[in-house]
């Protein structure tokens, strides 16, 4: 398992160009995680249970 200390040691050995790449990767990774958590919830109360959803969509 990788610890934060192991990661910090590896980051200390990176060049400036690679450091920027890692930074922007971490920024985009965090952004994608926050977007995935903001999914709207629909309260259908079982209206689509036991129904062919594809057939309903094609109507």
mmCIF file of the N, C-alpha and C atoms, coordinates in Angstrom:
data_MODEL
# 
_entry.id   MODEL 
# 
loop_
_atom_site.group_PDB 
_atom_site.id 
_atom_site.type_symbol 
_atom_site.label_atom_id 
_atom_site.label_alt_id 
_atom_site.label_comp_id 
_atom_site.label_asym_id 
_atom_site.label_entity_id 
_atom_site.label_seq_id 
_atom_site.pdbx_PDB_ins_code 
_atom_site.Cartn_x 
_atom_site.Cartn_y 
_atom_site.Cartn_z 
_atom_site.occupancy 
_atom_site.B_iso_or_equiv 
_atom_site.pdbx_formal_charge 
_atom_site.auth_seq_id 
_atom_site.auth_comp_id 
_atom_site.auth_asym_id 
_atom_site.auth_atom_id 
_atom_site.pdbx_PDB_model_num 
ATOM 1   N N  . UNK A 1 1  ? 0.829   -1.176 0.000   1.00 0.00 ? 1  UNK A N  1 
ATOM 2   C CA . UNK A 1 1  ? 0.000   0.000  0.000   1.00 0.00 ? 1  UNK A CA 1 
ATOM 3   C C  . UNK A 1 1  ? 0.881   1.248  0.000   1.00 0.00 ? 1  UNK A C  1 
ATOM 4   N N  . UNK A 1 2  ? 0.503   2.218  -0.782  1.00 0.00 ? 2  UNK A N  1 
ATOM 5   C CA . UNK A 1 2  ? 1.263   3.458  -0.882  1.00 0.00 ? 2  UNK A CA 1 
ATOM 6   C C  . UNK A 1 2  ? 0.765   4.428  0.186   1.00 0.00 ? 2  UNK A C  1 
ATOM 7   N N  . UNK A 1 3  ? 1.702   4.983  0.930   1.00 0.00 ? 3  UNK A N  1 
ATOM 8   C CA . UNK A 1 3  ? 1.343   5.968  1.944   1.00 0.00 ? 3  UNK A CA 1 
ATOM 9   C C  . UNK A 1 3  ? 1.599   7.372  1.399   1.00 0.00 ? 3  UNK A C  1 
ATOM 10  N N  . UNK A 1 4  ? 1.077   8.357  2.080   1.00 0.00 ? 4  UNK A N  1 
ATOM 11  C CA . UNK A 1 4  ? 1.299   9.741  1.670   1.00 0.00 ? 4  UNK A CA 1 
ATOM 12  C C  . UNK A 1 4  ? 2.779   10.093 1.741   1.00 0.00 ? 4  UNK A C  1 
ATOM 13  N N  . UNK A 1 5  ? 3.476   9.552  2.726   1.00 0.00 ? 5  UNK A N  1 
ATOM 14  C CA . UNK A 1 5  ? 4.905   9.832  2.851   1.00 0.00 ? 5  UNK A CA 1 
ATOM 15  C C  . UNK A 1 5  ? 5.680   9.265  1.660   1.00 0.00 ? 5  UNK A C  1 
ATOM 16  N N  . UNK A 1 6  ? 5.319   8.059  1.205   1.00 0.00 ? 6  UNK A N  1 
ATOM 17  C CA . UNK A 1 6  ? 5.974   7.482  0.033   1.00 0.00 ? 6  UNK A CA 1 
ATOM 18  C C  . UNK A 1 6  ? 5.730   8.350  -1.193  1.00 0.00 ? 6  UNK A C  1 
ATOM 19  N N  . UNK A 1 7  ? 4.517   8.822  -1.343  1.00 0.00 ? 7  UNK A N  1 
ATOM 20  C CA . UNK A 1 7  ? 4.168   9.671  -2.468  1.00 0.00 ? 7  UNK A CA 1 
ATOM 21  C C  . UNK A 1 7  ? 4.924   10.998 -2.421  1.00 0.00 ? 7  UNK A C  1 
ATOM 22  N N  . UNK A 1 8  ? 5.029   11.567 -1.240  1.00 0.00 ? 8  UNK A N  1 
ATOM 23  C CA . UNK A 1 8  ? 5.758   12.832 -1.086  1.00 0.00 ? 8  UNK A CA 1 
ATOM 24  C C  . UNK A 1 8  ? 7.227   12.667 -1.452  1.00 0.00 ? 8  UNK A C  1 
ATOM 25  N N  . UNK A 1 9  ? 7.834   11.544 -1.078  1.00 0.00 ? 9  UNK A N  1 
ATOM 26  C CA . UNK A 1 9  ? 9.238   11.297 -1.414  1.00 0.00 ? 9  UNK A CA 1 
ATOM 27  C C  . UNK A 1 9  ? 9.427   11.211 -2.924  1.00 0.00 ? 9  UNK A C  1 
ATOM 28  N N  . UNK A 1 10 ? 8.497   10.551 -3.613  1.00 0.00 ? 10 UNK A N  1 
ATOM 29  C CA . UNK A 1 10 ? 8.587   10.443 -5.066  1.00 0.00 ? 10 UNK A CA 1 
ATOM 30  C C  . UNK A 1 10 ? 8.394   11.807 -5.732  1.00 0.00 ? 10 UNK A C  1 
ATOM 31  N N  . UNK A 1 11 ? 7.483   12.605 -5.205  1.00 0.00 ? 11 UNK A N  1 
ATOM 32  C CA . UNK A 1 11 ? 7.236   13.931 -5.759  1.00 0.00 ? 11 UNK A CA 1 
ATOM 33  C C  . UNK A 1 11 ? 8.460   14.825 -5.599  1.00 0.00 ? 11 UNK A C  1 
ATOM 34  N N  . UNK A 1 12 ? 9.199   14.658 -4.523  1.00 0.00 ? 12 UNK A N  1 
ATOM 35  C CA . UNK A 1 12 ? 10.406  15.458 -4.306  1.00 0.00 ? 12 UNK A CA 1 
ATOM 36  C C  . UNK A 1 12 ? 11.456  15.222 -5.396  1.00 0.00 ? 12 UNK A C  1 
ATOM 37  N N  . UNK A 1 13 ? 11.419  14.069 -6.063  1.00 0.00 ? 13 UNK A N  1 
ATOM 38  C CA . UNK A 1 13 ? 12.410  13.740 -7.081  1.00 0.00 ? 13 UNK A CA 1 
ATOM 39  C C  . UNK A 1 13 ? 11.960  14.108 -8.501  1.00 0.00 ? 13 UNK A C  1 
ATOM 40  N N  . UNK A 1 14 ? 10.768  14.664 -8.669  1.00 0.00 ? 14 UNK A N  1 
ATOM 41  C CA . UNK A 1 14 ? 10.252  15.005 -9.994  1.00 0.00 ? 14 UNK A CA 1 
ATOM 42  C C  . UNK A 1 14 ? 10.834  16.314 -10.511 1.00 0.00 ? 14 UNK A C  1 
ATOM 43  N N  . UNK A 1 15 ? 10.915  16.426 -11.833 1.00 0.00 ? 15 UNK A N  1 
ATOM 44  C CA . UNK A 1 15 ? 11.337  17.688 -12.440 1.00 0.00 ? 15 UNK A CA 1 
ATOM 45  C C  . UNK A 1 15 ? 10.167  18.667 -12.382 1.00 0.00 ? 15 UNK A C  1 
ATOM 46  N N  . UNK A 1 16 ? 10.425  19.922 -12.677 1.00 0.00 ? 16 UNK A N  1 
ATOM 47  C CA . UNK A 1 16 ? 9.375   20.952 -12.620 1.00 0.00 ? 16 UNK A CA 1 
ATOM 48  C C  . UNK A 1 16 ? 8.266   20.658 -13.628 1.00 0.00 ? 16 UNK A C  1 
ATOM 49  N N  . UNK A 1 17 ? 8.638   20.208 -14.825 1.00 0.00 ? 17 UNK A N  1 
ATOM 50  C CA . UNK A 1 17 ? 7.627   19.913 -15.851 1.00 0.00 ? 17 UNK A CA 1 
ATOM 51  C C  . UNK A 1 17 ? 6.735   18.756 -15.409 1.00 0.00 ? 17 UNK A C  1 
ATOM 52  N N  . UNK A 1 18 ? 7.339   17.710 -14.874 1.00 0.00 ? 18 UNK A N  1 
ATOM 53  C CA . UNK A 1 18 ? 6.549   16.570 -14.400 1.00 0.00 ? 18 UNK A CA 1 
ATOM 54  C C  . UNK A 1 18 ? 5.715   16.942 -13.182 1.00 0.00 ? 18 UNK A C  1 
ATOM 55  N N  . UNK A 1 19 ? 6.227   17.832 -12.366 1.00 0.00 ? 19 UNK A N  1 
ATOM 56  C CA . UNK A 1 19 ? 5.499   18.279 -11.183 1.00 0.00 ? 19 UNK A CA 1 
ATOM 57  C C  . UNK A 1 19 ? 4.212   19.000 -11.585 1.00 0.00 ? 19 UNK A C  1 
ATOM 58  N N  . UNK A 1 20 ? 4.287   19.818 -12.641 1.00 0.00 ? 20 UNK A N  1 
ATOM 59  C CA . UNK A 1 20 ? 3.095   20.505 -13.135 1.00 0.00 ? 20 UNK A CA 1 
ATOM 60  C C  . UNK A 1 20 ? 2.070   19.508 -13.656 1.00 0.00 ? 20 UNK A C  1 
ATOM 61  N N  . UNK A 1 21 ? 2.528   18.469 -14.352 1.00 0.00 ? 21 UNK A N  1 
ATOM 62  C CA . UNK A 1 21 ? 1.623   17.441 -14.866 1.00 0.00 ? 21 UNK A CA 1 
ATOM 63  C C  . UNK A 1 21 ? 0.900   16.725 -13.726 1.00 0.00 ? 21 UNK A C  1 
ATOM 64  N N  . UNK A 1 22 ? 1.649   16.384 -12.701 1.00 0.00 ? 22 UNK A N  1 
ATOM 65  C CA . UNK A 1 22 ? 1.054   15.696 -11.548 1.00 0.00 ? 22 UNK A CA 1 
ATOM 66  C C  . UNK A 1 22 ? 0.042   16.609 -10.852 1.00 0.00 ? 22 UNK A C  1 
ATOM 67  N N  . UNK A 1 23 ? 0.388   17.878 -10.720 1.00 0.00 ? 23 UNK A N  1 
ATOM 68  C CA . UNK A 1 23 ? -0.525  18.835 -10.082 1.00 0.00 ? 23 UNK A CA 1 
ATOM 69  C C  . UNK A 1 23 ? -1.834  18.926 -10.851 1.00 0.00 ? 23 UNK A C  1 
ATOM 70  N N  . UNK A 1 24 ? -1.746  19.100 -12.182 1.00 0.00 ? 24 UNK A N  1 
ATOM 71  C CA . UNK A 1 24 ? -2.970  19.245 -12.967 1.00 0.00 ? 24 UNK A CA 1 
ATOM 72  C C  . UNK A 1 24 ? -3.770  17.949 -13.001 1.00 0.00 ? 24 UNK A C  1 
ATOM 73  N N  . UNK A 1 25 ? -3.097  16.804 -12.948 1.00 0.00 ? 25 UNK A N  1 
ATOM 74  C CA . UNK A 1 25 ? -3.807  15.527 -12.858 1.00 0.00 ? 25 UNK A CA 1 
ATOM 75  C C  . UNK A 1 25 ? -4.597  15.459 -11.551 1.00 0.00 ? 25 UNK A C  1 
ATOM 76  N N  . UNK A 1 26 ? -3.980  15.853 -10.454 1.00 0.00 ? 26 UNK A N  1 
ATOM 77  C CA . UNK A 1 26 ? -4.665  15.829 -9.161  1.00 0.00 ? 26 UNK A CA 1 
ATOM 78  C C  . UNK A 1 26 ? -5.843  16.796 -9.132  1.00 0.00 ? 26 UNK A C  1 
ATOM 79  N N  . UNK A 1 27 ? -5.698  17.953 -9.760  1.00 0.00 ? 27 UNK A N  1 
ATOM 80  C CA . UNK A 1 27 ? -6.779  18.932 -9.808  1.00 0.00 ? 27 UNK A CA 1 
ATOM 81  C C  . UNK A 1 27 ? -7.963  18.361 -10.588 1.00 0.00 ? 27 UNK A C  1 
ATOM 82  N N  . UNK A 1 28 ? -7.685  17.761 -11.749 1.00 0.00 ? 28 UNK A N  1 
ATOM 83  C CA . UNK A 1 28 ? -8.779  17.197 -12.555 1.00 0.00 ? 28 UNK A CA 1 
ATOM 84  C C  . UNK A 1 28 ? -9.385  15.981 -11.883 1.00 0.00 ? 28 UNK A C  1 
ATOM 85  N N  . UNK A 1 29 ? -8.581  15.212 -11.184 1.00 0.00 ? 29 UNK A N  1 
ATOM 86  C CA . UNK A 1 29 ? -9.095  14.046 -10.469 1.00 0.00 ? 29 UNK A CA 1 
ATOM 87  C C  . UNK A 1 29 ? -10.076 14.480 -9.392  1.00 0.00 ? 29 UNK A C  1 
ATOM 88  N N  . UNK A 1 30 ? -9.743  15.509 -8.669  1.00 0.00 ? 30 UNK A N  1 
ATOM 89  C CA . UNK A 1 30 ? -10.621 16.019 -7.618  1.00 0.00 ? 30 UNK A CA 1 
ATOM 90  C C  . UNK A 1 30 ? -11.906 16.582 -8.220  1.00 0.00 ? 30 UNK A C  1 
ATOM 91  N N  . UNK A 1 31 ? -11.795 17.269 -9.368  1.00 0.00 ? 31 UNK A N  1 
ATOM 92  C CA . UNK A 1 31 ? -12.957 17.851 -10.023 1.00 0.00 ? 31 UNK A CA 1 
ATOM 93  C C  . UNK A 1 31 ? -13.926 16.760 -10.472 1.00 0.00 ? 31 UNK A C  1 
ATOM 94  N N  . UNK A 1 32 ? -13.400 15.668 -11.029 1.00 0.00 ? 32 UNK A N  1 
ATOM 95  C CA . UNK A 1 32 ? -14.263 14.582 -11.485 1.00 0.00 ? 32 UNK A CA 1 
ATOM 96  C C  . UNK A 1 32 ? -14.972 13.901 -10.318 1.00 0.00 ? 32 UNK A C  1 
ATOM 97  N N  . UNK A 1 33 ? -14.324 13.806 -9.193  1.00 0.00 ? 33 UNK A N  1 
ATOM 98  C CA . UNK A 1 33 ? -14.954 13.193 -8.028  1.00 0.00 ? 33 UNK A CA 1 
ATOM 99  C C  . UNK A 1 33 ? -16.104 14.045 -7.518  1.00 0.00 ? 33 UNK A C  1 
ATOM 100 N N  . UNK A 1 34 ? -15.938 15.354 -7.486  1.00 0.00 ? 34 UNK A N  1 
ATOM 101 C CA . UNK A 1 34 ? -16.998 16.211 -6.974  1.00 0.00 ? 34 UNK A CA 1 
ATOM 102 C C  . UNK A 1 34 ? -18.179 16.241 -7.929  1.00 0.00 ? 34 UNK A C  1 
ATOM 103 N N  . UNK A 1 35 ? -17.950 16.128 -9.248  1.00 0.00 ? 35 UNK A N  1 
ATOM 104 C CA . UNK A 1 35 ? -19.044 16.105 -10.208 1.00 0.00 ? 35 UNK A CA 1 
ATOM 105 C C  . UNK A 1 35 ? -19.848 14.819 -10.073 1.00 0.00 ? 35 UNK A C  1 
ATOM 106 N N  . UNK A 1 36 ? -19.180 13.715 -9.823  1.00 0.00 ? 36 UNK A N  1 
ATOM 107 C CA . UNK A 1 36 ? -19.865 12.431 -9.730  1.00 0.00 ? 36 UNK A CA 1 
ATOM 108 C C  . UNK A 1 36 ? -20.780 12.366 -8.500  1.00 0.00 ? 36 UNK A C  1 
ATOM 109 N N  . UNK A 1 37 ? -20.473 13.100 -7.475  1.00 0.00 ? 37 UNK A N  1 
ATOM 110 C CA . UNK A 1 37 ? -21.274 13.051 -6.256  1.00 0.00 ? 37 UNK A CA 1 
ATOM 111 C C  . UNK A 1 37 ? -22.531 13.911 -6.328  1.00 0.00 ? 37 UNK A C  1 
ATOM 112 N N  . UNK A 1 38 ? -22.626 14.780 -7.313  1.00 0.00 ? 38 UNK A N  1 
ATOM 113 C CA . UNK A 1 38 ? -23.752 15.693 -7.404  1.00 0.00 ? 38 UNK A CA 1 
ATOM 114 C C  . UNK A 1 38 ? -24.817 15.191 -8.382  1.00 0.00 ? 38 UNK A C  1 
ATOM 115 N N  . UNK A 1 39 ? -25.147 13.917 -8.311  1.00 0.00 ? 39 UNK A N  1 
ATOM 116 C CA . UNK A 1 39 ? -26.170 13.369 -9.181  1.00 0.00 ? 39 UNK A CA 1 
ATOM 117 C C  . UNK A 1 39 ? -27.553 13.657 -8.611  1.00 0.00 ? 39 UNK A C  1 
ATOM 118 N N  . UNK A 1 40 ? -28.472 14.102 -9.465  1.00 0.00 ? 40 UNK A N  1 
ATOM 119 C CA . UNK A 1 40 ? -29.822 14.358 -8.954  1.00 0.00 ? 40 UNK A CA 1 
ATOM 120 C C  . UNK A 1 40 ? -30.537 13.052 -8.640  1.00 0.00 ? 40 UNK A C  1 
ATOM 121 N N  . UNK A 1 41 ? -31.312 13.065 -7.612  1.00 0.00 ? 41 UNK A N  1 
ATOM 122 C CA . UNK A 1 41 ? -32.070 11.881 -7.223  1.00 0.00 ? 41 UNK A CA 1 
ATOM 123 C C  . UNK A 1 41 ? -33.508 12.040 -7.693  1.00 0.00 ? 41 UNK A C  1 
ATOM 124 N N  . UNK A 1 42 ? -34.044 10.955 -8.224  1.00 0.00 ? 42 UNK A N  1 
ATOM 125 C CA . UNK A 1 42 ? -35.426 10.979 -8.681  1.00 0.00 ? 42 UNK A CA 1 
ATOM 126 C C  . UNK A 1 42 ? -36.240 10.053 -7.785  1.00 0.00 ? 42 UNK A C  1 
ATOM 127 N N  . UNK A 1 43 ? -37.313 10.538 -7.271  1.00 0.00 ? 43 UNK A N  1 
ATOM 128 C CA . UNK A 1 43 ? -38.173 9.736  -6.413  1.00 0.00 ? 43 UNK A CA 1 
ATOM 129 C C  . UNK A 1 43 ? -39.334 9.223  -7.255  1.00 0.00 ? 43 UNK A C  1 
ATOM 130 N N  . UNK A 1 44 ? -39.148 8.045  -7.832  1.00 0.00 ? 44 UNK A N  1 
ATOM 131 C CA . UNK A 1 44 ? -40.150 7.484  -8.732  1.00 0.00 ? 44 UNK A CA 1 
ATOM 132 C C  . UNK A 1 44 ? -41.183 6.627  -8.007  1.00 0.00 ? 44 UNK A C  1 
ATOM 133 N N  . UNK A 1 45 ? -40.934 6.308  -6.768  1.00 0.00 ? 45 UNK A N  1 
ATOM 134 C CA . UNK A 1 45 ? -41.848 5.548  -5.918  1.00 0.00 ? 45 UNK A CA 1 
ATOM 135 C C  . UNK A 1 45 ? -42.279 4.235  -6.573  1.00 0.00 ? 45 UNK A C  1 
ATOM 136 N N  . UNK A 1 46 ? -41.332 3.574  -7.256  1.00 0.00 ? 46 UNK A N  1 
ATOM 137 C CA . UNK A 1 46 ? -41.588 2.253  -7.813  1.00 0.00 ? 46 UNK A CA 1 
ATOM 138 C C  . UNK A 1 46 ? -42.369 2.248  -9.104  1.00 0.00 ? 46 UNK A C  1 
ATOM 139 N N  . UNK A 1 47 ? -42.553 3.364  -9.781  1.00 0.00 ? 47 UNK A N  1 
ATOM 140 C CA . UNK A 1 47 ? -43.346 3.422  -11.003 1.00 0.00 ? 47 UNK A CA 1 
ATOM 141 C C  . UNK A 1 47 ? -42.742 2.614  -12.139 1.00 0.00 ? 47 UNK A C  1 
ATOM 142 N N  . UNK A 1 48 ? -41.417 2.427  -12.165 1.00 0.00 ? 48 UNK A N  1 
ATOM 143 C CA . UNK A 1 48 ? -40.777 1.693  -13.250 1.00 0.00 ? 48 UNK A CA 1 
ATOM 144 C C  . UNK A 1 48 ? -40.378 0.273  -12.861 1.00 0.00 ? 48 UNK A C  1 
ATOM 145 N N  . UNK A 1 49 ? -40.770 -0.172 -11.702 1.00 0.00 ? 49 UNK A N  1 
ATOM 146 C CA . UNK A 1 49 ? -40.481 -1.543 -11.300 1.00 0.00 ? 49 UNK A CA 1 
ATOM 147 C C  . UNK A 1 49 ? -41.230 -2.506 -12.216 1.00 0.00 ? 49 UNK A C  1 
ATOM 148 N N  . UNK A 1 50 ? -40.552 -3.574 -12.627 1.00 0.00 ? 50 UNK A N  1 
ATOM 149 C CA . UNK A 1 50 ? -41.132 -4.633 -13.464 1.00 0.00 ? 50 UNK A CA 1 
ATOM 150 C C  . UNK A 1 50 ? -41.641 -4.114 -14.803 1.00 0.00 ? 50 UNK A C  1 
ATOM 151 N N  . UNK A 1 51 ? -41.003 -3.082 -15.365 1.00 0.00 ? 51 UNK A N  1 
ATOM 152 C CA . UNK A 1 51 ? -41.383 -2.564 -16.679 1.00 0.00 ? 51 UNK A CA 1 
ATOM 153 C C  . UNK A 1 51 ? -40.155 -2.561 -17.584 1.00 0.00 ? 51 UNK A C  1 
ATOM 154 N N  . UNK A 1 52 ? -40.400 -2.711 -18.890 1.00 0.00 ? 52 UNK A N  1 
ATOM 155 C CA . UNK A 1 52 ? -39.336 -2.666 -19.876 1.00 0.00 ? 52 UNK A CA 1 
ATOM 156 C C  . UNK A 1 52 ? -39.018 -1.191 -20.166 1.00 0.00 ? 52 UNK A C  1 
ATOM 157 N N  . UNK A 1 53 ? -37.947 -0.704 -19.594 1.00 0.00 ? 53 UNK A N  1 
ATOM 158 C CA . UNK A 1 53 ? -37.611 0.719  -19.682 1.00 0.00 ? 53 UNK A CA 1 
ATOM 159 C C  . UNK A 1 53 ? -37.276 1.112  -21.127 1.00 0.00 ? 53 UNK A C  1 
ATOM 160 N N  . UNK A 1 54 ? -36.647 0.206  -21.878 1.00 0.00 ? 54 UNK A N  1 
ATOM 161 C CA . UNK A 1 54 ? -36.308 0.527  -23.269 1.00 0.00 ? 54 UNK A CA 1 
ATOM 162 C C  . UNK A 1 54 ? -37.555 0.683  -24.126 1.00 0.00 ? 54 UNK A C  1 
ATOM 163 N N  . UNK A 1 55 ? -38.544 -0.137 -23.876 1.00 0.00 ? 55 UNK A N  1 
ATOM 164 C CA . UNK A 1 55 ? -39.797 -0.012 -24.635 1.00 0.00 ? 55 UNK A CA 1 
ATOM 165 C C  . UNK A 1 55 ? -40.489 1.309  -24.313 1.00 0.00 ? 55 UNK A C  1 
ATOM 166 N N  . UNK A 1 56 ? -40.455 1.710  -23.071 1.00 0.00 ? 56 UNK A N  1 
ATOM 167 C CA . UNK A 1 56 ? -41.059 2.978  -22.656 1.00 0.00 ? 56 UNK A CA 1 
ATOM 168 C C  . UNK A 1 56 ? -40.317 4.144  -23.295 1.00 0.00 ? 56 UNK A C  1 
ATOM 169 N N  . UNK A 1 57 ? -38.986 4.056  -23.385 1.00 0.00 ? 57 UNK A N  1 
ATOM 170 C CA . UNK A 1 57 ? -38.184 5.140  -23.959 1.00 0.00 ? 57 UNK A CA 1 
ATOM 171 C C  . UNK A 1 57 ? -38.427 5.286  -25.458 1.00 0.00 ? 57 UNK A C  1 
ATOM 172 N N  . UNK A 1 58 ? -38.719 4.192  -26.140 1.00 0.00 ? 58 UNK A N  1 
ATOM 173 C CA . UNK A 1 58 ? -38.937 4.230  -27.595 1.00 0.00 ? 58 UNK A CA 1 
ATOM 174 C C  . UNK A 1 58 ? -40.333 4.671  -27.977 1.00 0.00 ? 58 UNK A C  1 
ATOM 175 N N  . UNK A 1 59 ? -41.214 4.886  -27.046 1.00 0.00 ? 59 UNK A N  1 
ATOM 176 C CA . UNK A 1 59 ? -42.585 5.303  -27.361 1.00 0.00 ? 59 UNK A CA 1 
ATOM 177 C C  . UNK A 1 59 ? -42.630 6.735  -27.786 1.00 0.00 ? 59 UNK A C  1 
# 
